[in-house]
């Protein structure tokens, strides 16, 4: 039995919570994954996976094996990166978890990281804030990009690198259809936005709680006409239908090519949210993570991130910057 491979399959099963999807992510067949897990159980003399027709979770002993597997795989990746890298040419994978509303900025970051260090292979995952925190703690993620306010309560476990301050916009179909790109219009009050048919993220998304708090602060309770946990669906619902939405600047910047849309800064109050990278405080950083943390503090990168998010006052950069 290949112990390291079997442990990797166990971690994949825990992440996907589905035998077929876990096997697919490991590029093996489902029977091969099941056989490897049975061999792992035989090796330790315990039951690791709760038995059932579908995945039902891990046993208490299985959870212990999983925690050890995550640490071993993390250490294995660290060693591989050390052996393959030089001081100026880091090699390896960077696992990056990102809240959905920050995906456009994370994509810019991953592209710039690759430009600086072609040997680094970023893996970008769109995850909830809770999933990112869990991924950092169990070492399945190297770096997270999310809402700084969530870390204030758990600051001892994570280190924060502030990136940009997000602003919010009411996005709707534009009356003027002759424009060549999305139009940034005059400010709109949150109270007026509450009267419109809104498509919002589902309540389990942290961005939705930010929007709900803004309305609640005005004594308003808004019932959206449509909800989704997909950022793409959120933007396209406005393009395709008669609904409006509330998007942060990073997402507005990502849909600037849609000439049929306009974005109105929301005021009264002018709500802002700090977004930053965060990593586990006591984790040993890999070569790839070290390079990412350096870029995350680079002044040119921070200016780039600000231009593609926040209040969006300046024009977008050309594609090569």
N, C-alpha and C positions, 0 to 999 in steps of 0.2 A: 504493500500500500504506500502510495505517495502521501505522506502525512501532511505536507504543506498544501498540496492540492485539495485534499479532503477538507482541511480547515477553511480553505478559500471557498469551497462549495457550501460549507455550513454558514459562513458569513453571507454569502449570496442568498441563501434560503431565508435567512433572518431579515435581510433587506427587502426582498421581493415578496416574501410571505406566500409563495406560490411555487410549486415544484417545477412546472414547465418553464416559467419565466426565469427562475433561478438558473436552470440548466442552460437556457438560451443565452443568458448573460455570460455564462462561463464557456460557451461554445462547445457544449457536450450534449449528449442525449439525456433525457430524463431518467432512463434506467441506469445510466452510468453514474449520475448524481446520487440516486438512491442507493446503489451498490457501495459507493464510496462512503456514504453516511453510515450504512450498516457495518462496514469494515471499521469505521471510527468507533462505533458503539462496541464492537467486539474487542477492539484494542484496549478500551478503558473499562470494559465490563459493566457498562451502564446503558440506560436508555437516554438518548439525547433528544429525539424528536417524539412528540406526542403522536400516537398512532391514530389514524382516521382516514377516511376516503379522500379528504382534502387536508391541506396544511392546517394544523390546529395549534401550532406554537411549539416551544421547546419545554422540556422538563426542567425542574430546578437545577439538576445536574448539567443539563444541556446549556443552560444559561451560563454556568461556570466555565464550561468548555468554550462557549462563544466568546466570553470576555478574554480568555487566554488566547484564543485564535486571533482576535482583533489585535492584541498586543504583539503577537508573534509576526503577523503579516505586516504590521507597521514597522517593526524592527527589521524585518527582511527587506522592505522597501528602502529604509534608511541605509542599510548596508549596501544594497545595490547601487544607490545613488552615490554613496561615498566612493565606491570602487570604480564607477564609470566616469565620475566628474573630475574636473580640475577646478582650481580656484576661479578661473575666468570663464569656464564652460560647464555650467551645471547641467546634469542629465537627469531625466526622470519625469514621473507623473506628478501633477499637482491636482488634487481633488478639491474642487471649489464649489461650495454650496451657496446658493443665491436666492434671496426672496424674489418672487416673480416680478415685482415692480422695478427691481434693480437689474434685471437681466440685460437690458441694453448696455448699461455701464460696464457690467461684468464682461460682456462680449468685447467691448473696446479694450478692457484691461487684459484679457487673455490674448488678444491680437498683439498688443504692444509687448507683452511678456515674451511672446514667441519671436517678435522682431529683435528684441534684445538678446534672447537666449533660445536659439533654434532647437537646442537639445531638450527643452522642457515641453511636455505634452499636457496642456491643461484639460481637465475633464470638468465641464460646467454642468451642474445639476440645479434645476429650479425646484426649490424646496420651501416648505413653511419655516417660519422662525424656529418653532419647536423642533422640527426635524434637523435643522442646521445645528442647533445646540446639542442635540443628542449625537449627531454625527461627529462633532468635534470631541465630545466626551468619550465616545467609543473608538476614536481614532480612524473612523472610516472617511472623515473629511480632514483636510489640512487647513483650510481657510474658509471663513464665511463672510458674506456681504449682506448686511441687513440693518435693522433699525437699532440705533444706539440706545434708545430709551429702554429696550428690553434687557440690555446688559447692566443697567444701573443697579438692578436687584441682585445680579449674580457677578458683580465685577471682580470678585476674588478668583473666579474660575477662568475668566477670559481677559485677554488684552485687546484693547480697542485702538484702531487707527482711523480717526475721522477722515472721511472722504469728501462729502459734499452735503449741502443742506437742500432738502427737497421742498418745492412749492407745489401747489395744487391748482388744477385748471378744470373748468367746465368745458367739455368737448362736445360739439354738436355739428350737424351738417350746416355748411355755410350757405347763406342766401346768395352770395356772389359766386357764381360758378365759372368766372372767367380767370380766376387766379391760377398760377402754376404750381403752388404748393400751399400747405396748411397756413392759414392766416392767424396771427396772434392778435386778438381783438381787445376791446376795452374791458376793464375789470367788471366782474359780476359779484353781487353779494351772495353769500351762502344761503341766506334766507330766500332769495329769488330762485336759486338753484333747486331748493327743496320743492318748489312747485312744479318742476319739470318731470317728465317720465324718465326715470333713471335706471340704467343698467349698472349694477355694482358687483364687486367681488362678494363671494359668499362669506357669512359671518365668521368662519373659521380662519380667514386670512387676516393677518395683523393690519394690513392696509385698510381693510373694512372697518376695523375698530377705530382707526384714526379718523376716518370719515364720519362714523357714527358719533364720535365724541364731539366733533365740530358742530354737528347739528344739535346734539343734546345740550351743548353749551348755550345754544340760542333758544332752548326750550322746545325744540322741534324733534319729532319722531318721524323718520322718513321710511316709507315702505317702497322698495324698488319694484319696478314692473318686471325686471328680469335680473337674475343673478347667475354668476358663473365663477368657477375657480381657474378659468383660463384667461390669461392676459390677451392672447390673440382674439378670443371670442369677445372680450370686453371692447377692444378697439373696432373689430369688424362689425359688431352689432350696431355701432353708431353709423358706420359707412353704409350698411345694408338696410337699416330700418329707420324707424322714427323715434328712436330713443336717444337720450344723451348719456354722458358718463362723466365721472370725475377721475382724472388721471394725474399722476405726478409728472413733473417735468421730464424725467428720463423717458417715460413712455410717450409723452407728447413729441419729444425730440425724435423718437424712433418712427413716428408716423407722419413726419413732416412732408413726405412726398404725396400724401393724400390731399390733393387740391380741393376736394369736396368738403373738407373739414375746417372748422375754426376752433380755436382754444381761447377761452376767456379766463384770465387770472381770477381766482376766487379771493374775495376780501371780506372784511367785517365778520370774523377776524381774518387776518392774513396768517394762515396756518403754515408752519414750517416743521420739518422733521429731519433730524440728523441721521445720516446714513454712513456706515463705516465698515471696514474690514475688522474681523475679530478672529483670534486664534486662541487655542487652549494655553493657559499661562505656563504650565509646567511641562508641556510636551517638548521633546527634542525636535527641533526643526530640521527637516530634510534640506538638501541643497536647493531643491526647487522652491520650497517654502521660503528659505532665506532670500532667494532672488526676488520672489514675489513681494516680500515685506519691504525690501529695498525700493522696488518700483512704486509700491503703495505710498511711500513717503516722498517720492520725487516731485519737485515743484512743477515741472512741465506736465507730468501726468495729472496732478491735482487741478491744474488749469484746464486741461483737456476735459476731465470729468465734469468740472463746473460748467463748461460751455455746452455740454450735452445733457444737462439736467437743471434742476433748480428753477429759477425764474425765466430762463431762456431769453434774456434780453439781447444777447449778442447773436450774430448770425452763425449758423453751423460752420464748422471747419470743412475744408476740402477733404476729399476722401483719403489723401495720402498723409494727413497729419494725425 
